[in-house]
């Protein structure tokens, strides 16, 4: 996920959409989020602060239980 200008509302909304897609992928593949996530902003060498920022997202996940797997399989 990239966010070039923290003041640009479209890019802020895009980042929230990206987090939603990550959460959908996690659930669709039989995992669940088990704690708070964190975002780490990394400035690229030679750029002004926040001009070209890469954001790394960490989410603790674990495989869903067998019952969850069964219910997930039924939904498909």
PDB file of N, CA, C and O in Angstrom:
ATOM      1  N   UNK A   1       0.849  -1.162   0.000  1.00  0.00           N
ATOM      2  CA  UNK A   1       0.000   0.000   0.000  1.00  0.00           C
ATOM      3  C   UNK A   1       0.893   1.223   0.000  1.00  0.00           C
ATOM      4  O   UNK A   1       1.856   1.287   0.765  1.00  0.00           O
ATOM      5  N   UNK A   2       0.594   2.179  -0.835  1.00  0.00           N
ATOM      6  CA  UNK A   2       1.377   3.406  -0.906  1.00  0.00           C
ATOM      7  C   UNK A   2       0.471   4.595  -0.656  1.00  0.00           C
ATOM      8  O   UNK A   2      -0.679   4.625  -1.095  1.00  0.00           O
ATOM      9  N   UNK A   3       0.996   5.553   0.043  1.00  0.00           N
ATOM     10  CA  UNK A   3       0.281   6.800   0.267  1.00  0.00           C
ATOM     11  C   UNK A   3       1.273   7.930   0.041  1.00  0.00           C
ATOM     12  O   UNK A   3       2.212   8.097   0.820  1.00  0.00           O
ATOM     13  N   UNK A   4       1.072   8.709  -1.023  1.00  0.00           N
ATOM     14  CA  UNK A   4       2.039   9.741  -1.384  1.00  0.00           C
ATOM     15  C   UNK A   4       1.855  11.030  -0.612  1.00  0.00           C
ATOM     16  O   UNK A   4       2.837  11.703  -0.299  1.00  0.00           O
ATOM     17  N   UNK A   5       0.627  11.388  -0.298  1.00  0.00           N
ATOM     18  CA  UNK A   5       0.358  12.651   0.376  1.00  0.00           C
ATOM     19  C   UNK A   5      -0.672  12.416   1.472  1.00  0.00           C
ATOM     20  O   UNK A   5      -1.839  12.168   1.169  1.00  0.00           O
ATOM     21  N   UNK A   6      -0.271  12.487   2.741  1.00  0.00           N
ATOM     22  CA  UNK A   6      -1.206  12.162   3.812  1.00  0.00           C
ATOM     23  C   UNK A   6      -2.405  13.109   3.874  1.00  0.00           C
ATOM     24  O   UNK A   6      -3.395  12.783   4.531  1.00  0.00           O
ATOM     25  N   UNK A   7      -2.351  14.272   3.212  1.00  0.00           N
ATOM     26  CA  UNK A   7      -3.451  15.204   3.230  1.00  0.00           C
ATOM     27  C   UNK A   7      -4.463  14.980   2.113  1.00  0.00           C
ATOM     28  O   UNK A   7      -5.518  15.614   2.115  1.00  0.00           O
ATOM     29  N   UNK A   8      -4.176  14.102   1.166  1.00  0.00           N
ATOM     30  CA  UNK A   8      -5.042  13.844   0.030  1.00  0.00           C
ATOM     31  C   UNK A   8      -6.109  12.831   0.435  1.00  0.00           C
ATOM     32  O   UNK A   8      -5.783  11.672   0.691  1.00  0.00           O
ATOM     33  N   UNK A   9      -7.384  13.244   0.501  1.00  0.00           N
ATOM     34  CA  UNK A   9      -8.449  12.377   0.995  1.00  0.00           C
ATOM     35  C   UNK A   9      -8.641  11.145   0.117  1.00  0.00           C
ATOM     36  O   UNK A   9      -8.948  10.072   0.636  1.00  0.00           O
ATOM     37  N   UNK A  10      -8.467  11.270  -1.206  1.00  0.00           N
ATOM     38  CA  UNK A  10      -8.616  10.105  -2.086  1.00  0.00           C
ATOM     39  C   UNK A  10      -7.591   9.037  -1.738  1.00  0.00           C
ATOM     40  O   UNK A  10      -7.922   7.852  -1.693  1.00  0.00           O
ATOM     41  N   UNK A  11      -6.358   9.440  -1.492  1.00  0.00           N
ATOM     42  CA  UNK A  11      -5.323   8.466  -1.166  1.00  0.00           C
ATOM     43  C   UNK A  11      -5.544   7.862   0.219  1.00  0.00           C
ATOM     44  O   UNK A  11      -5.232   6.692   0.441  1.00  0.00           O
ATOM     45  N   UNK A  12      -6.074   8.645   1.142  1.00  0.00           N
ATOM     46  CA  UNK A  12      -6.399   8.105   2.462  1.00  0.00           C
ATOM     47  C   UNK A  12      -7.504   7.057   2.321  1.00  0.00           C
ATOM     48  O   UNK A  12      -7.419   5.983   2.916  1.00  0.00           O
ATOM     49  N   UNK A  13      -8.537   7.366   1.538  1.00  0.00           N
ATOM     50  CA  UNK A  13      -9.613   6.399   1.313  1.00  0.00           C
ATOM     51  C   UNK A  13      -9.097   5.161   0.598  1.00  0.00           C
ATOM     52  O   UNK A  13      -9.502   4.045   0.923  1.00  0.00           O
ATOM     53  N   UNK A  14      -8.200   5.346  -0.379  1.00  0.00           N
ATOM     54  CA  UNK A  14      -7.606   4.200  -1.076  1.00  0.00           C
ATOM     55  C   UNK A  14      -6.881   3.280  -0.100  1.00  0.00           C
ATOM     56  O   UNK A  14      -6.931   2.058  -0.244  1.00  0.00           O
ATOM     57  N   UNK A  15      -6.210   3.858   0.891  1.00  0.00           N
ATOM     58  CA  UNK A  15      -5.488   3.036   1.852  1.00  0.00           C
ATOM     59  C   UNK A  15      -6.462   2.226   2.703  1.00  0.00           C
ATOM     60  O   UNK A  15      -6.171   1.089   3.074  1.00  0.00           O
ATOM     61  N   UNK A  16      -7.617   2.813   3.011  1.00  0.00           N
ATOM     62  CA  UNK A  16      -8.624   2.067   3.781  1.00  0.00           C
ATOM     63  C   UNK A  16      -9.229   0.940   2.940  1.00  0.00           C
ATOM     64  O   UNK A  16      -9.505  -0.143   3.456  1.00  0.00           O
ATOM     65  N   UNK A  17      -9.431   1.195   1.661  1.00  0.00           N
ATOM     66  CA  UNK A  17      -9.919   0.154   0.756  1.00  0.00           C
ATOM     67  C   UNK A  17      -8.900  -0.982   0.692  1.00  0.00           C
ATOM     68  O   UNK A  17      -9.272  -2.155   0.708  1.00  0.00           O
ATOM     69  N   UNK A  18      -7.621  -0.632   0.620  1.00  0.00           N
ATOM     70  CA  UNK A  18      -6.567  -1.661   0.575  1.00  0.00           C
ATOM     71  C   UNK A  18      -6.595  -2.511   1.845  1.00  0.00           C
ATOM     72  O   UNK A  18      -6.460  -3.732   1.764  1.00  0.00           O
ATOM     73  N   UNK A  19      -6.766  -1.891   3.018  1.00  0.00           N
ATOM     74  CA  UNK A  19      -6.851  -2.659   4.262  1.00  0.00           C
ATOM     75  C   UNK A  19      -8.057  -3.590   4.242  1.00  0.00           C
ATOM     76  O   UNK A  19      -7.971  -4.724   4.714  1.00  0.00           O
ATOM     77  N   UNK A  20      -9.172  -3.124   3.703  1.00  0.00           N
ATOM     78  CA  UNK A  20     -10.354  -3.968   3.587  1.00  0.00           C
ATOM     79  C   UNK A  20     -10.117  -5.165   2.687  1.00  0.00           C
ATOM     80  O   UNK A  20     -10.567  -6.273   2.982  1.00  0.00           O
ATOM     81  N   UNK A  21      -9.408  -4.941   1.586  1.00  0.00           N
ATOM     82  CA  UNK A  21      -9.101  -6.052   0.668  1.00  0.00           C
ATOM     83  C   UNK A  21      -8.165  -7.068   1.315  1.00  0.00           C
ATOM     84  O   UNK A  21      -8.302  -8.273   1.105  1.00  0.00           O
ATOM     85  N   UNK A  22      -7.224  -6.576   2.094  1.00  0.00           N
ATOM     86  CA  UNK A  22      -6.335  -7.494   2.817  1.00  0.00           C
ATOM     87  C   UNK A  22      -7.155  -8.346   3.780  1.00  0.00           C
ATOM     88  O   UNK A  22      -6.969  -9.561   3.846  1.00  0.00           O
ATOM     89  N   UNK A  23      -8.059  -7.716   4.527  1.00  0.00           N
ATOM     90  CA  UNK A  23      -8.900  -8.450   5.479  1.00  0.00           C
ATOM     91  C   UNK A  23      -9.782  -9.468   4.758  1.00  0.00           C
ATOM     92  O   UNK A  23      -9.969 -10.578   5.256  1.00  0.00           O
ATOM     93  N   UNK A  24     -10.328  -9.110   3.593  1.00  0.00           N
ATOM     94  CA  UNK A  24     -11.138 -10.057   2.816  1.00  0.00           C
ATOM     95  C   UNK A  24     -10.304 -11.250   2.365  1.00  0.00           C
ATOM     96  O   UNK A  24     -10.769 -12.388   2.424  1.00  0.00           O
ATOM     97  N   UNK A  25      -9.092 -11.002   1.922  1.00  0.00           N
ATOM     98  CA  UNK A  25      -8.218 -12.094   1.486  1.00  0.00           C
ATOM     99  C   UNK A  25      -7.917 -13.023   2.653  1.00  0.00           C
ATOM    100  O   UNK A  25      -7.953 -14.245   2.508  1.00  0.00           O
ATOM    101  N   UNK A  26      -7.621 -12.438   3.808  1.00  0.00           N
ATOM    102  CA  UNK A  26      -7.315 -13.244   4.989  1.00  0.00           C
ATOM    103  C   UNK A  26      -8.471 -14.189   5.302  1.00  0.00           C
ATOM    104  O   UNK A  26      -8.261 -15.386   5.500  1.00  0.00           O
ATOM    105  N   UNK A  27      -9.690 -13.656   5.348  1.00  0.00           N
ATOM    106  CA  UNK A  27     -10.859 -14.476   5.655  1.00  0.00           C
ATOM    107  C   UNK A  27     -11.138 -15.489   4.554  1.00  0.00           C
ATOM    108  O   UNK A  27     -11.455 -16.642   4.845  1.00  0.00           O
ATOM    109  N   UNK A  28     -11.025 -15.077   3.294  1.00  0.00           N
ATOM    110  CA  UNK A  28     -11.312 -15.970   2.164  1.00  0.00           C
ATOM    111  C   UNK A  28     -10.355 -17.147   2.102  1.00  0.00           C
ATOM    112  O   UNK A  28     -10.673 -18.172   1.500  1.00  0.00           O
ATOM    113  N   UNK A  29      -9.186 -17.013   2.718  1.00  0.00           N
ATOM    114  CA  UNK A  29      -8.197 -18.084   2.690  1.00  0.00           C
ATOM    115  C   UNK A  29      -8.109 -18.856   3.998  1.00  0.00           C
ATOM    116  O   UNK A  29      -7.127 -19.553   4.254  1.00  0.00           O
ATOM    117  N   UNK A  30      -9.153 -18.723   4.830  1.00  0.00           N
ATOM    118  CA  UNK A  30      -9.243 -19.542   6.029  1.00  0.00           C
ATOM    119  C   UNK A  30      -8.452 -19.047   7.223  1.00  0.00           C
ATOM    120  O   UNK A  30      -8.126 -19.834   8.111  1.00  0.00           O
ATOM    121  N   UNK A  31      -8.140 -17.773   7.266  1.00  0.00           N
ATOM    122  CA  UNK A  31      -7.413 -17.199   8.396  1.00  0.00           C
ATOM    123  C   UNK A  31      -8.279 -16.157   9.083  1.00  0.00           C
ATOM    124  O   UNK A  31      -9.298 -15.728   8.541  1.00  0.00           O
ATOM    125  N   UNK A  32      -7.874 -15.758  10.266  1.00  0.00           N
ATOM    126  CA  UNK A  32      -8.552 -14.686  10.970  1.00  0.00           C
ATOM    127  C   UNK A  32      -7.521 -13.783  11.628  1.00  0.00           C
ATOM    128  O   UNK A  32      -6.440 -14.227  12.016  1.00  0.00           O
ATOM    129  N   UNK A  33      -7.871 -12.516  11.746  1.00  0.00           N
ATOM    130  CA  UNK A  33      -6.997 -11.551  12.410  1.00  0.00           C
ATOM    131  C   UNK A  33      -7.178 -11.733  13.910  1.00  0.00           C
ATOM    132  O   UNK A  33      -8.306 -11.758  14.404  1.00  0.00           O
ATOM    133  N   UNK A  34      -6.064 -11.859  14.639  1.00  0.00           N
ATOM    134  CA  UNK A  34      -6.151 -12.192  16.068  1.00  0.00           C
ATOM    135  C   UNK A  34      -5.610 -11.095  16.987  1.00  0.00           C
ATOM    136  O   UNK A  34      -5.376 -11.335  18.171  1.00  0.00           O
ATOM    137  N   UNK A  35      -5.417  -9.925  16.458  1.00  0.00           N
ATOM    138  CA  UNK A  35      -4.918  -8.835  17.283  1.00  0.00           C
ATOM    139  C   UNK A  35      -4.865  -7.561  16.487  1.00  0.00           C
ATOM    140  O   UNK A  35      -5.221  -7.541  15.309  1.00  0.00           O
ATOM    141  N   UNK A  36      -4.422  -6.498  17.120  1.00  0.00           N
ATOM    142  CA  UNK A  36      -4.369  -5.218  16.409  1.00  0.00           C
ATOM    143  C   UNK A  36      -3.277  -5.228  15.339  1.00  0.00           C
ATOM    144  O   UNK A  36      -2.253  -5.897  15.475  1.00  0.00           O
ATOM    145  N   UNK A  37      -3.523  -4.477  14.285  1.00  0.00           N
ATOM    146  CA  UNK A  37      -2.512  -4.365  13.241  1.00  0.00           C
ATOM    147  C   UNK A  37      -1.703  -3.103  13.467  1.00  0.00           C
ATOM    148  O   UNK A  37      -2.093  -2.228  14.239  1.00  0.00           O
ATOM    149  N   UNK A  38      -0.579  -3.022  12.788  1.00  0.00           N
ATOM    150  CA  UNK A  38       0.235  -1.816  12.872  1.00  0.00           C
ATOM    151  C   UNK A  38       0.713  -1.440  11.484  1.00  0.00           C
ATOM    152  O   UNK A  38       0.865  -2.291  10.608  1.00  0.00           O
ATOM    153  N   UNK A  39       0.945  -0.160  11.301  1.00  0.00           N
ATOM    154  CA  UNK A  39       1.457   0.365  10.041  1.00  0.00           C
ATOM    155  C   UNK A  39       2.809   1.001  10.312  1.00  0.00           C
ATOM    156  O   UNK A  39       2.978   1.731  11.289  1.00  0.00           O
ATOM    157  N   UNK A  40       3.763   0.722   9.447  1.00  0.00           N
ATOM    158  CA  UNK A  40       5.094   1.306   9.561  1.00  0.00           C
ATOM    159  C   UNK A  40       5.358   2.081   8.286  1.00  0.00           C
ATOM    160  O   UNK A  40       5.351   1.514   7.194  1.00  0.00           O
ATOM    161  N   UNK A  41       5.590   3.378   8.423  1.00  0.00           N
ATOM    162  CA  UNK A  41       5.900   4.215   7.269  1.00  0.00           C
ATOM    163  C   UNK A  41       7.399   4.233   7.024  1.00  0.00           C
ATOM    164  O   UNK A  41       8.184   4.448   7.947  1.00  0.00           O
ATOM    165  N   UNK A  42       7.791   4.007   5.781  1.00  0.00           N
ATOM    166  CA  UNK A  42       9.205   3.970   5.416  1.00  0.00           C
ATOM    167  C   UNK A  42       9.454   5.036   4.350  1.00  0.00           C
ATOM    168  O   UNK A  42       8.884   4.976   3.261  1.00  0.00           O
ATOM    169  N   UNK A  43      10.300   6.002   4.665  1.00  0.00           N
ATOM    170  CA  UNK A  43      10.655   7.016   3.670  1.00  0.00           C
ATOM    171  C   UNK A  43      11.695   6.435   2.726  1.00  0.00           C
ATOM    172  O   UNK A  43      12.618   5.738   3.148  1.00  0.00           O
ATOM    173  N   UNK A  44      11.532   6.730   1.449  1.00  0.00           N
ATOM    174  CA  UNK A  44      12.502   6.274   0.472  1.00  0.00           C
ATOM    175  C   UNK A  44      13.676   7.240   0.427  1.00  0.00           C
ATOM    176  O   UNK A  44      13.506   8.449   0.589  1.00  0.00           O
ATOM    177  N   UNK A  45      14.855   6.703   0.207  1.00  0.00           N
ATOM    178  CA  UNK A  45      16.069   7.512   0.180  1.00  0.00           C
ATOM    179  C   UNK A  45      15.959   8.609  -0.879  1.00  0.00           C
ATOM    180  O   UNK A  45      15.572   8.343  -2.017  1.00  0.00           O
ATOM    181  N   UNK A  46      16.297   9.826  -0.504  1.00  0.00           N
ATOM    182  CA  UNK A  46      16.323  10.935  -1.442  1.00  0.00           C
ATOM    183  C   UNK A  46      14.997  11.652  -1.629  1.00  0.00           C
ATOM    184  O   UNK A  46      14.921  12.597  -2.413  1.00  0.00           O
ATOM    185  N   UNK A  47      13.953  11.229  -0.932  1.00  0.00           N
ATOM    186  CA  UNK A  47      12.665  11.904  -1.089  1.00  0.00           C
ATOM    187  C   UNK A  47      12.387  12.773   0.136  1.00  0.00           C
ATOM    188  O   UNK A  47      12.890  12.515   1.229  1.00  0.00           O
ATOM    189  N   UNK A  48      11.583  13.797  -0.072  1.00  0.00           N
ATOM    190  CA  UNK A  48      11.186  14.644   1.050  1.00  0.00           C
ATOM    191  C   UNK A  48      10.216  13.861   1.931  1.00  0.00           C
ATOM    192  O   UNK A  48       9.544  12.952   1.445  1.00  0.00           O
ATOM    193  N   UNK A  49      10.132  14.196   3.209  1.00  0.00           N
ATOM    194  CA  UNK A  49       9.201  13.473   4.096  1.00  0.00           C
ATOM    195  C   UNK A  49       7.784  13.467   3.524  1.00  0.00           C
ATOM    196  O   UNK A  49       7.261  14.510   3.134  1.00  0.00           O
ATOM    197  N   UNK A  50       7.183  12.317   3.480  1.00  0.00           N
ATOM    198  CA  UNK A  50       5.811  12.070   3.032  1.00  0.00           C
ATOM    199  C   UNK A  50       5.591  12.261   1.537  1.00  0.00           C
ATOM    200  O   UNK A  50       4.474  12.055   1.061  1.00  0.00           O
ATOM    201  N   UNK A  51       6.625  12.652   0.773  1.00  0.00           N
ATOM    202  CA  UNK A  51       6.431  12.783  -0.668  1.00  0.00           C
ATOM    203  C   UNK A  51       6.301  11.422  -1.336  1.00  0.00           C
ATOM    204  O   UNK A  51       5.511  11.255  -2.265  1.00  0.00           O
ATOM    205  N   UNK A  52       7.061  10.467  -0.873  1.00  0.00           N
ATOM    206  CA  UNK A  52       7.016   9.127  -1.446  1.00  0.00           C
ATOM    207  C   UNK A  52       7.194   8.145  -0.300  1.00  0.00           C
ATOM    208  O   UNK A  52       8.294   7.652  -0.053  1.00  0.00           O
ATOM    209  N   UNK A  53       6.110   7.870   0.390  1.00  0.00           N
ATOM    210  CA  UNK A  53       6.141   7.047   1.591  1.00  0.00           C
ATOM    211  C   UNK A  53       5.587   5.666   1.287  1.00  0.00           C
ATOM    212  O   UNK A  53       4.515   5.544   0.694  1.00  0.00           O
ATOM    213  N   UNK A  54       6.301   4.631   1.683  1.00  0.00           N
ATOM    214  CA  UNK A  54       5.819   3.267   1.576  1.00  0.00           C
ATOM    215  C   UNK A  54       5.330   2.868   2.959  1.00  0.00           C
ATOM    216  O   UNK A  54       6.017   3.095   3.955  1.00  0.00           O
ATOM    217  N   UNK A  55       4.144   2.274   3.022  1.00  0.00           N
ATOM    218  CA  UNK A  55       3.575   1.856   4.301  1.00  0.00           C
ATOM    219  C   UNK A  55       3.532   0.336   4.329  1.00  0.00           C
ATOM    220  O   UNK A  55       2.963  -0.302   3.444  1.00  0.00           O
ATOM    221  N   UNK A  56       4.138  -0.224   5.351  1.00  0.00           N
ATOM    222  CA  UNK A  56       4.154  -1.665   5.560  1.00  0.00           C
ATOM    223  C   UNK A  56       3.118  -1.983   6.635  1.00  0.00           C
ATOM    224  O   UNK A  56       3.118  -1.361   7.697  1.00  0.00           O
ATOM    225  N   UNK A  57       2.232  -2.947   6.368  1.00  0.00           N
ATOM    226  CA  UNK A  57       1.167  -3.298   7.305  1.00  0.00           C
ATOM    227  C   UNK A  57       1.454  -4.679   7.880  1.00  0.00           C
ATOM    228  O   UNK A  57       1.720  -5.629   7.144  1.00  0.00           O
ATOM    229  N   UNK A  58       1.398  -4.777   9.204  1.00  0.00           N
ATOM    230  CA  UNK A  58       1.585  -6.056   9.898  1.00  0.00           C
ATOM    231  C   UNK A  58       0.270  -6.422  10.582  1.00  0.00           C
ATOM    232  O   UNK A  58      -0.286  -5.620  11.332  1.00  0.00           O
ATOM    233  N   UNK A  59      -0.224  -7.627  10.325  1.00  0.00           N
ATOM    234  CA  UNK A  59      -1.450  -8.110  10.961  1.00  0.00           C
ATOM    235  C   UNK A  59      -1.188  -9.500  11.520  1.00  0.00           C
ATOM    236  O   UNK A  59      -0.777 -10.397  10.783  1.00  0.00           O
ATOM    237  N   UNK A  60      -1.422  -9.690  12.818  1.00  0.00           N
ATOM    238  CA  UNK A  60      -1.270 -11.044  13.366  1.00  0.00           C
ATOM    239  C   UNK A  60      -2.473 -11.898  12.941  1.00  0.00           C
ATOM    240  O   UNK A  60      -3.622 -11.536  13.195  1.00  0.00           O
ATOM    241  N   UNK A  61      -2.195 -13.024  12.296  1.00  0.00           N
ATOM    242  CA  UNK A  61      -3.277 -13.901  11.840  1.00  0.00           C
ATOM    243  C   UNK A  61      -3.010 -15.328  12.300  1.00  0.00           C
ATOM    244  O   UNK A  61      -1.883 -15.695  12.630  1.00  0.00           O
ATOM    245  N   UNK A  62      -4.069 -16.117  12.313  1.00  0.00           N
ATOM    246  CA  UNK A  62      -3.925 -17.546  12.580  1.00  0.00           C
ATOM    247  C   UNK A  62      -4.984 -18.283  11.778  1.00  0.00           C
ATOM    248  O   UNK A  62      -6.003 -17.716  11.385  1.00  0.00           O
ATOM    249  N   UNK A  63      -4.716 -19.556  11.548  1.00  0.00           N
ATOM    250  CA  UNK A  63      -5.651 -20.410  10.816  1.00  0.00           C
ATOM    251  C   UNK A  63      -6.923 -20.530  11.631  1.00  0.00           C
ATOM    252  O   UNK A  63      -6.872 -20.673  12.853  1.00  0.00           O
ATOM    253  N   UNK A  64      -8.080 -20.472  10.950  1.00  0.00           N
ATOM    254  CA  UNK A  64      -9.354 -20.638  11.642  1.00  0.00           C
ATOM    255  C   UNK A  64      -9.472 -22.066  12.158  1.00  0.00           C
ATOM    256  O   UNK A  64      -8.782 -22.963  11.674  1.00  0.00           O
ATOM    257  N   UNK A  65     -10.328 -22.273  13.120  1.00  0.00           N
ATOM    258  CA  UNK A  65     -10.536 -23.598  13.695  1.00  0.00           C
ATOM    259  C   UNK A  65     -11.174 -24.529  12.671  1.00  0.00           C
ATOM    260  O   UNK A  65     -11.629 -24.080  11.619  1.00  0.00           O
ATOM    261  N   UNK A  66     -11.208 -25.814  12.973  1.00  0.00           N
ATOM    262  CA  UNK A  66     -11.818 -26.788  12.065  1.00  0.00           C
ATOM    263  C   UNK A  66     -13.292 -26.482  11.847  1.00  0.00           C
ATOM    264  O   UNK A  66     -13.788 -26.626  10.730  1.00  0.00           O
ATOM    265  N   UNK A  67     -14.005 -26.062  12.895  1.00  0.00           N
ATOM    266  CA  UNK A  67     -15.414 -25.704  12.749  1.00  0.00           C
ATOM    267  C   UNK A  67     -15.554 -24.522  11.802  1.00  0.00           C
ATOM    268  O   UNK A  67     -16.432 -24.512  10.940  1.00  0.00           O
ATOM    269  N   UNK A  68     -14.694 -23.534  11.961  1.00  0.00           N
ATOM    270  CA  UNK A  68     -14.722 -22.386  11.056  1.00  0.00           C
ATOM    271  C   UNK A  68     -14.428 -22.818   9.628  1.00  0.00           C
ATOM    272  O   UNK A  68     -15.052 -22.324   8.689  1.00  0.00           O
ATOM    273  N   UNK A  69     -13.476 -23.742   9.457  1.00  0.00           N
ATOM    274  CA  UNK A  69     -13.159 -24.250   8.124  1.00  0.00           C
ATOM    275  C   UNK A  69     -14.369 -24.938   7.504  1.00  0.00           C
ATOM    276  O   UNK A  69     -14.653 -24.771   6.318  1.00  0.00           O
ATOM    277  N   UNK A  70     -15.083 -25.717   8.327  1.00  0.00           N
ATOM    278  CA  UNK A  70     -16.272 -26.428   7.850  1.00  0.00           C
ATOM    279  C   UNK A  70     -17.346 -25.431   7.422  1.00  0.00           C
ATOM    280  O   UNK A  70     -17.926 -25.566   6.344  1.00  0.00           O
ATOM    281  N   UNK A  71     -17.610 -24.432   8.262  1.00  0.00           N
ATOM    282  CA  UNK A  71     -18.618 -23.437   7.945  1.00  0.00           C
ATOM    283  C   UNK A  71     -18.211 -22.626   6.720  1.00  0.00           C
ATOM    284  O   UNK A  71     -19.058 -22.258   5.905  1.00  0.00           O
ATOM    285  N   UNK A  72     -16.931 -22.352   6.592  1.00  0.00           N
ATOM    286  CA  UNK A  72     -16.409 -21.615   5.443  1.00  0.00           C
ATOM    287  C   UNK A  72     -16.629 -22.423   4.162  1.00  0.00           C
ATOM    288  O   UNK A  72     -17.007 -21.861   3.135  1.00  0.00           O
ATOM    289  N   UNK A  73     -16.395 -23.732   4.215  1.00  0.00           N
ATOM    290  CA  UNK A  73     -16.557 -24.594   3.051  1.00  0.00           C
ATOM    291  C   UNK A  73     -18.021 -24.670   2.631  1.00  0.00           C
ATOM    292  O   UNK A  73     -18.319 -24.752   1.439  1.00  0.00           O
ATOM    293  N   UNK A  74     -18.935 -24.644   3.595  1.00  0.00           N
ATOM    294  CA  UNK A  74     -20.363 -24.698   3.284  1.00  0.00           C
ATOM    295  C   UNK A  74     -20.796 -23.441   2.531  1.00  0.00           C
ATOM    296  O   UNK A  74     -21.630 -23.507   1.628  1.00  0.00           O
ATOM    297  N   UNK A  75     -20.218 -22.287   2.912  1.00  0.00           N
ATOM    298  CA  UNK A  75     -20.595 -21.016   2.265  1.00  0.00           C
ATOM    299  C   UNK A  75     -20.250 -21.011   0.796  1.00  0.00           C
ATOM    300  O   UNK A  75     -20.933 -20.368  -0.001  1.00  0.00           O
ATOM    301  N   UNK A  76     -19.198 -21.719   0.426  1.00  0.00           N
ATOM    302  CA  UNK A  76     -18.773 -21.724  -0.976  1.00  0.00           C
ATOM    303  C   UNK A  76     -19.680 -22.573  -1.744  1.00  0.00           C
ATOM    304  O   UNK A  76     -19.509 -22.723  -2.954  1.00  0.00           O
TER     305      UNK A  76
END
